[in-house]
Amino acid sequence: MSIEVANESGAVVDEQALVKVARHVLDRLGVSPLAELSLLLVDVEQMEKLHVRWMGEPGPTDVLAFPMDELDLRGSRGVGHGHGAGGDEADDTGPAVLGDVVLCPEVAERQGAEAGHGTEAELQLLCTHGVLHLLGYDHGEPEEHAEMFGLQGELLASWAAARQA
């Protein structure tokens, strides 16, 4: 599994912890080991530009997900994000490019302090959240919200347990 990190934020971040939590999530959800994922850390100014451009909302946000290949692990109930070929070829003919998860450490620092668990834990939560979006999960409707945040909680709990083992 290829997980690349580009830290353009200027913040000191435990990049290996982000790679490990992303790999944990992908492994737990049965994503092919050939899958590719990109994690990008940006500053507040860049995150605000992305948030305005792609979401049409003002101000910076904490995490954005940009899916590349269509991949939805939730079956027919899933929300198709992305633009995969979708032809008659088998889906496992090559590595799936999941997409990019963009994180803003400055926003994560503020949110982590408010939540009482710190910046690194917040970044790991946001990384998990972003990966779930790449895999087709969403939280626009109450039932989607319950499903996504329930799974996110389970994954973070199993991540915490794995780290202490």
N, C-alpha and C positions, 0 to 999 in steps of 0.2 A: 504494500500500500504506500503510495507516494503522497506525503503531506509536506508541502512547501510553506515556509513562513517568510514573509517580507515585513520587516519592522521599519516603517517609514514615519513612526510617530514621535521619535526622539525620546520615548519613555523606556526605562529599563524594565523588561518584562521577562518572565521565565518562559521562553519560547518552547523549550522542551516539554514543559508541563502542558502547554496548549496542544502540542503534537500528540502527547500521550492521551489526553482526555478525548481529543478528536478520534484517535485510533480506537480507544475504548468504546466510544459510541458506535463507530462504524462496525467494529467487531461484534458488539452485542446485538446489533440490528442485522447481522448477516450480510453486510455489504462485501462484495468481492474484494479480495486482497489486491486485485489489479486496479482498483479505483484510485483516482487522483483527486486531491483536494488542495486548495490554496487558502492560506490564512494570511490576511493583510491587516496590519495594524497601522492606523493613521491618526493624525492629530485632529483636534476639534474642527479646525478650519476646513480640512479636506472632508471630514465626515459630514459637516454641514452642507458642503457643495454636493456630495453624493445624495444626501437625504433630500435636498431640494430637487435635484435633477431627476432622481428615480422614483421618489415617493411623493413629490409635490408638497412636502411638509417643511415648515421652517425650522431652523435650529438643528444642532447636531443630535444624533441618536446614538445608541450604544452599540448596536449590531445591525448589519445588513447582510443579506444572503443573495447571491447572484448565481442561480442554477445554470449549468451548461447543458448537460445531457439529461434527457427526461429519465427520472428514476423515482419511482414511488413505491415504497415498501408496504403501503397500506392496501394494496389491491384495488378493487373497483371503487372503493369509497374515496380514493385519493384525489388530490387536486393536482392536475398536471401542471408543473412549472417547468419551463424550459422548452427546448426545441429539438429534441432528439429525432433521429431519422424515422423511427417508427415503422419501417418497412417490414418485409417478411423475414429479414435476416434474424438469426438468433441474437438475443440481447447480450450474450456473453462472448461474442466474437472478438472483443478487444476490451481494453481498459475503459471504464466509464470515467469521464471527466465530470465530477460532481459539480464543481463550480468554485466560487470564491465566497469566503466568509470574511467580512470586513468588521474589525473591532476598533473601538476608540478607547484606549487606556485611560484617558483623562475623564471621560464620562463614567467608565467602569470604576475609577477611583472614588468618584463622588457617590455613585450608587452603592458600592461596596461598603463605604463608611456609613451610609444611611441604613443599610441592611445589617450592619454589625459583623460582617464577615471578611472585610478587606478586599483589596484590589485583585489579588491573584484568584481568590475564590470567585469573585464576580466575573473575571475574565473567563474562567473555566465554565461557569454557568452560561455566559453569553456565547461561548464557543459551541457548547452543547446545543443551545437554542438555535444558533445559525446552521449547524449541521442538520438538525431536524427540519428546518425550513428547506434546505437543499434536497432532503429526502421526501419532500411532498407534504410535510405537516404544516398546518396553519392554525391560527387561533382567532379567526374572524367571527365565527359563530360560537355560541356557548358550548355545544357538544365538541367542536373542534378544540376549543380552548381547554376543556377538561381533559380530552385525550392527550393533547400535546404537552400540557404542563404536568399531567400525571406521569407520562413517559419520561419527561425531562427530570422530574424528581426521582424516579426509579433509577435512571441512568447515573445521576449525580450521587445517589446513595451507593450504588454498586461501584462507582469510581472511588468514592471515599473508602469503602471497605477493601477494595483491591489495593489501594495505596497503603493501608495499614497492615495488610497481610504479610 
